[in-house]
């Protein structure tokens, strides 16, 4: 799929906040869901998921934070983007220093704008892989009511990385309060054995948020096979579209149901 073809049904908006501007691709109608892409970028399988959210009656906002929007994934592209993002770009935090990435402020502003534009009870957000923890930190914005952490892989470095997430103690405390006060929940998705997500990280999320954290954990054999990668990307690369009743398709449907229920779509 060519880069332009992947996003042909989307409207591009260049959204600016706090001195930072990123392109955002919008489609659909109804309450908003922000789909934050994984490494290496807003690739066609992320867009496929966004298409399905839009088809379910929501307005999807797909920011392009790194990589080339619409470009398919291959190993050279993934490695180049990963190195450039992790090593150079200061808006992304990759260390276990109990801080969220600076880009989260921009994403919170986007959530406020999306809620203002689309109405409903609030905004759904999914972060994937490198951006997985962003959905958690974004909950300090009251507009965010349905956060999903899909294979949250940050922090990448630091001695405490296994049991940490890229959010500050104050952000986590705010999330815990909102979950109780507003009767909300958050979701997390992963494959067992994923080398980028240690058992300790999900154990920490379960311990921190208790029954307010809905964990969807899949077996490696549930993943789409033949990708050349260990099972990792639950909603994209390793989603088995050939098995409509399989675990990954059920996980996809559950995320969309969660968005709709919380936002009033």
SULGINOR-V64061 format. One record per pair of residues at least 24 apart in sequence whose C-alpha atoms are under 6 Angstrom apart, sorted by sequence separation. I is the first residue (numbers start at 0). J is the second residue. If there is no record, write none. Layout:
# SULGINOR-V64061
I_J ; I_J
This chain:
# SULGINOR-V64061
128_152 ; 129_153 ; 40_65 ; 27_53 ; 31_57 ; 33_59 ; 40_66 ; 43_69 ; 186_212 ; 190_216 ; 191_217 ; 29_56 ; 30_57 ; 31_58 ; 32_59 ; 33_60 ; 34_61 ; 39_66 ; 41_68 ; 42_69 ; 184_211 ; 185_212 ; 186_213 ; 187_214 ; 188_215 ; 189_216 ; 190_217 ; 191_218 ; 29_57 ; 30_58 ; 31_59 ; 33_61 ; 41_69 ; 42_70 ; 43_71 ; 184_212 ; 186_214 ; 188_216 ; 190_218 ; 28_57 ; 29_58 ; 42_71 ; 190_219 ; 27_57 ; 28_58 ; 107_137 ; 136_166 ; 27_58 ; 111_142 ; 26_58 ; 26_59 ; 107_140 ; 132_165 ; 25_59 ; 136_170 ; 25_60 ; 24_60 ; 138_174 ; 161_197 ; 24_61 ; 162_199 ; 163_200 ; 5_43 ; 23_61 ; 39_77 ; 147_185 ; 149_187 ; 150_188 ; 161_199 ; 162_200 ; 193_231 ; 23_62 ; 146_185 ; 147_186 ; 148_187 ; 149_188 ; 150_189 ; 161_200 ; 22_62 ; 147_187 ; 22_63 ; 39_80 ; 162_203 ; 152_195 ; 152_196 ; 95_154 ; 94_154 ; 93_154 ; 93_155 ; 94_156 ; 95_157 ; 94_157 ; 5_69 ; 95_159 ; 95_160 ; 99_165 ; 2_69 ; 98_165 ; 99_166 ; 2_70 ; 98_166 ; 97_166 ; 98_167 ; 97_167 ; 31_113 ; 31_117 ; 30_117 ; 30_118 ; 16_105 ; 30_119 ; 32_122 ; 35_125 ; 37_127 ; 31_122 ; 32_123 ; 33_124 ; 34_125 ; 35_126 ; 36_127 ; 37_128 ; 32_124 ; 37_129 ; 145_258 ; 145_261 ; 123_258 ; 122_262 ; 121_262 ; 120_262 ; 119_262 ; 120_263 ; 119_263 ; 45_235 ; 44_235 ; 30_264
